[in-house]
Amino acid sequence: MLSLPSVAAAYAGNSAYDQCVLQSLRDSWNSAASMLIQQSCDTLYRNGALLLPRERAFHECMIQALPGVRDDFAIQQISAICRRRGAM
């Protein structure tokens, strides 16, 4: 059985994740971009404590740059730039 503090902590983590998804996906036009945004939100807000700074930078870049993208080529270019910025 989960204790009340652990449930509250889990909810707080989900709240930040949910906010990331809601804000980032509202202008989404492309299913591939949507999937990458969701994965980056998941990585940052559910596994963020385990990330190296370069990994965090990559996922933050993806969340900032992908909303509104319509073209698969643009997604590839954004991913490449975010990888370079994060030195991944």
C-alpha positions as CSV (number, residue, x, y, z in Angstrom):
1,M,0.0,0.0,0.0
2,L,1.3,3.5,-0.9
3,S,1.7,6.0,1.9
4,L,0.0,9.4,1.5
5,P,3.3,11.3,1.1
6,S,4.4,9.0,-1.7
7,V,1.1,9.4,-3.5
8,A,1.3,13.2,-3.2
9,A,4.9,13.1,-4.6
10,A,3.8,10.9,-7.5
11,Y,0.8,13.3,-8.2
12,A,3.1,16.3,-8.1
13,G,5.4,14.7,-10.7
14,N,2.5,13.8,-12.9
15,S,1.2,17.4,-12.6
16,A,4.4,18.8,-14.1
17,Y,4.4,16.1,-16.8
18,D,0.8,16.8,-17.6
19,Q,1.4,20.5,-17.8
20,C,4.4,19.9,-20.2
21,V,2.2,17.7,-22.5
22,L,-0.7,20.1,-22.4
23,Q,1.4,23.2,-23.2
24,S,3.6,21.5,-25.8
25,L,1.0,19.5,-27.7
26,R,-1.7,22.2,-28.1
27,D,-0.2,23.5,-31.3
28,S,0.9,20.1,-32.7
29,W,0.2,19.3,-36.3
30,N,2.4,16.2,-36.8
31,S,2.0,12.9,-35.1
32,A,5.8,12.2,-35.1
33,A,6.5,15.5,-33.5
34,S,3.7,14.9,-31.0
35,M,5.3,11.5,-30.1
36,L,8.7,13.1,-29.6
37,I,7.3,15.9,-27.5
38,Q,5.5,13.4,-25.3
39,Q,8.7,11.3,-24.9
40,S,10.7,14.4,-24.0
41,C,8.1,15.5,-21.4
42,D,8.1,11.9,-20.0
43,T,11.9,11.9,-19.8
44,L,12.2,15.3,-18.2
45,Y,9.4,15.0,-15.7
46,R,9.3,11.4,-14.8
47,N,13.0,10.5,-15.1
48,G,14.6,13.9,-14.8
49,A,16.6,13.0,-11.7
50,L,18.5,10.5,-13.8
51,L,19.4,12.8,-16.7
52,L,22.9,14.1,-17.5
53,P,23.0,17.9,-18.3
54,R,23.4,17.2,-22.0
55,E,20.4,14.9,-22.0
56,R,18.3,17.5,-20.2
57,A,19.4,20.1,-22.7
58,F,18.4,17.9,-25.6
59,H,14.9,17.2,-24.3
60,E,14.3,20.9,-23.3
61,C,15.3,21.9,-26.8
62,M,12.9,19.4,-28.4
63,I,10.0,20.6,-26.2
64,Q,10.8,24.2,-27.1
65,A,11.3,23.7,-30.9
66,L,8.8,21.0,-32.0
67,P,5.4,22.4,-31.2
68,G,3.8,23.6,-34.4
69,V,6.1,21.7,-36.7
70,R,4.3,20.1,-39.7
71,D,7.0,18.6,-41.8
72,D,9.0,15.4,-41.2
73,F,12.1,17.0,-42.6
74,A,11.8,19.8,-40.2
75,I,11.6,17.3,-37.3
76,Q,14.8,15.7,-38.5
77,Q,16.6,19.0,-38.7
78,I,15.3,20.1,-35.2
79,S,16.4,16.8,-33.7
80,A,19.9,17.1,-35.2
81,I,20.2,20.7,-33.9
82,C,19.0,19.7,-30.4
83,R,21.4,16.8,-30.4
84,R,24.3,19.2,-31.2
85,R,23.2,21.7,-28.5
86,G,23.1,18.9,-26.0
87,A,26.3,17.4,-27.4
88,M,24.6,14.0,-27.5
